[in-house]
Each structure stands twice: as structure tokens, then as C-alpha cells.
């Protein structure tokens, strides 16, 4: 959920080794999962909610059948 190439330039990412990029990715994922700011963006933007709902619909349908 956290694509570093959308946040940092290629030049910035190339300055990090693989282990450092992995640590940065892990931190970005944690931030996306726990950030109130991210939740507020999702809450306020119906387009984002619609896209998320579309992506989650198959899982919802599978769970609902059980």
C-alpha cells in the first residue's frame, strides 16, 4: 500500500541499499495503517472510498457467503 516510488524520486531511492529501502517501506506501511491523517483523507474523499470499496468487494462477498 505504500509505494515509495510515488513518494520519493528514483535518485533518492537509489541512494539507499536494499535493507534501508525495506525498512523505509515497512515504516511507510505502518504509517498508512495507523495514521489518523490517512483515515481523514479516506473519510473525506468519496472517490477514494469508492475505489477501496471496489477493491474490497470480492473479499466482502466471499466472507458474506460463510
Secondary structure per residue as TSV (DSSP state, phi and psi in degrees):
chain	resnum	aa	ss	phi	psi
A	1	X	-	360.0	-12.0
A	2	X	-	-119.9	94.9
A	3	X	-	-87.8	112.0
A	4	X	G	-65.8	-28.7
A	5	X	G	-69.8	-14.4
A	6	X	G	-89.4	-12.9
A	7	X	T	-105.4	-44.4
A	8	X	S	-113.7	154.8
A	9	X	-	-75.0	162.6
A	10	X	H	-58.5	-39.7
A	11	X	H	-61.3	-43.7
A	12	X	H	-64.2	-42.6
A	13	X	H	-69.4	-34.4
A	14	X	H	-68.0	-19.4
A	15	X	T	-74.6	-12.8
A	16	X	S	-102.8	147.5
A	17	X	-	-83.6	176.5
A	18	X	H	-60.4	-40.5
A	19	X	H	-66.1	-39.9
A	20	X	H	-67.6	-40.8
A	21	X	H	-63.8	-38.8
A	22	X	H	-63.7	-41.3
A	23	X	H	-65.2	-40.3
A	24	X	H	-66.0	-41.2
A	25	X	H	-62.3	-44.3
A	26	X	H	-60.2	-42.5
A	27	X	H	-66.0	-41.3
A	28	X	H	-63.5	-41.6
A	29	X	H	-63.5	-43.0
A	30	X	H	-61.3	-42.6
A	31	X	H	-62.8	-44.8
A	32	X	H	-62.6	-38.7
A	33	X	H	-73.0	-28.6
A	34	X	H	-115.4	-7.7
A	35	X	-	-77.0	124.5
A	36	X	H	-62.7	-31.0
A	37	X	H	-62.8	-42.3
A	38	X	H	-65.4	-43.8
A	39	X	H	-59.1	-40.2
A	40	X	H	-65.8	-37.5
A	41	X	H	-62.6	-45.8
A	42	X	H	-63.9	-42.9
A	43	X	H	-62.6	-37.7
A	44	X	H	-87.2	-15.9
A	45	X	-	-112.0	105.0
A	46	X	H	-63.1	-28.3
A	47	X	H	-65.4	-42.0
A	48	X	H	-66.4	-43.5
A	49	X	H	-60.8	-40.8
A	50	X	H	-63.8	-43.0
A	51	X	H	-63.6	-42.5
A	52	X	H	-64.2	-41.9
A	53	X	H	-62.0	-41.8
A	54	X	H	-61.4	-43.0
A	55	X	H	-68.5	-33.2
A	56	X	H	-88.3	-13.8
A	57	X	H	-53.7	-46.6
A	58	X	H	-58.5	-42.7
A	59	X	H	-66.2	-42.4
A	60	X	H	-57.8	-45.6
A	61	X	H	-63.7	-41.5
A	62	X	H	-63.8	-41.6
A	63	X	H	-68.6	-36.6
A	64	X	H	-65.5	-31.7
A	65	X	H	-68.4	-24.8
A	66	X	-	-74.6	360.0
